[in-house]
Amino acid sequence: MTEPATQTKYQIRFDWGAPAGAAIAADADIVVWVDVLPSATSNERVLEALSSASPTAAVIAAGPNTASAAANWILQEQVRLGRRAMIAVIAAGGVSPSGQPRFAVEDQLGAGAVIDALASLGIDYTSPEAAAACAAYVGLRGAVAHLLTASVSGQEAIAAGAAAADVADLGRLDTSSAVTVLRAAPTAE
């Protein structure tokens, strides 16, 4: 019997942070790392956490501004595989002043945007956790840019010198067609 936390019976899974993300990524073909307001070490953190848990999965970074591009990239990867691709969507989450992990609304909404974009392409066999992230995004899609600037992480970024308009832009849907591939899947020889 599989561990329920791995969500293995679903094509699209969702969880928070690199450690929990490693559990849902164990048999994933594609991992989507969602860190809408990333720190300088965010991408390295997920790659380190996944190095032993999911060494063969492709890993991409995505958010609201790249949701459709990421979904299209995932669809192309699924076609390349010639079968249903298993997808782990991991929200990075924030860090409290004491160094403890904390909820980050921007990552919840960013993950939901990616999951919604996948559903629009017909990739929609989602875990309840992924469905809830998607529903949060769909219900708030008109306010995402504002919520980013008003969120704890957004306010921290603005206090550290980021322009509010730049923070808001990260919450605008599909403003970029670039997909950031953090680790490509190995190709068959």
C-alpha positions, -999 to +999 in steps of 0.1 A: +000+000+000+013+034-009+016+063+016-014+086+012+008+117+014+025+108-019-008+113-038+004+087-063-030+078-077-033+113-091-017+127-122-013+162-107-003+164-071+002+194-049+021+200-016+041+226+003+079+230+006+108+209-006+105+181+020+068+174+014+073+181-023+099+153-024+072+129-012+048+137-040+077+139-066+091+104-059+076+089-090+069+122-109+080+128-144+078+165-140+081+187-109+068+223-110+085+245-084+063+275-076+081+303-058+065+335-070+087+358-049+119+337-049+149+341-026+183+339-041+186+302-031+151+290-039+159+270-070+189+254-054+168+244-024+143+224-045+170+207-066+188+196-035+156+182-019+147+164-051+182+150-059+176+117-042+138+116-041+132+121-078+165+121-097+150+116-132+122+141-131+123+173-151+121+203-128+107+236-140+099+269-122+066+285-128+040+309-115+010+330-126+031+349-151+042+317-169+013+294-161+002+287-197+038+284-210+045+259-182+014+239-190+022+238-227+058+227-219+044+199-197+020+188-224+049+186-249+069+166-223+039+143-219+038+138-257+076+131-257+071+105-230+043+088-250+022+083-219+005+101-191+031+123-173+029+123-135+032+159-123+042+172-088+034+209-082+053+222-052+046+256-036+078+269-020+062+287+009+078+315+029+101+316+059+092+334+091+116+357+109+125+328+132+134+307+102+103+285+103+084+276+072+052+296+067+022+297+043+027+320+013-005+330-004+014+340-036+027+304-040-007+289-034-022+311-061+007+305-084+004+268-081-033+271-087-027+291-119-004+263-132-029+236-123-057+256-139-036+260-171-030+223-171-067+216-168-074+239-198-052+216-218-071+185-206-046+174-180-069+174-150-068+142-129-058+162-098-055+153-061-078+171-037-049+192-026-042+203-062-080+209-069-081+232-038-051+252-050-067+255-084-101+266-069-083+292-048-067+307-079-099+305-100-119+322-073-093+350-068-078+353-103-089+389-107-072+400-075-039+380-077-016+409-086-031+430-057-029+400-033+008+396-041+016+432-031-006+430+000+007+396+012+033+391+039+059+381+013+050+410-010+052+435+018+086+421+028+098+424-008+086+460-010+101+469+024+134+454+011+133+478-019+113+460-046+089+482-066+052+474-059+046+473-096+073+447-101+058+425-074+023+429-089+036+419-123+046+385-110+009+379-103-003+388-137-013+358-158+008+348-187+030+379-191+059+357-201+062+328-224+096+317-211+098+284-192+126+281-167+140+245-168+159+239-136+167+203-146+159+186-178+147+150-178+173+125-191+167+114-227+166+078-238+197+067-257 
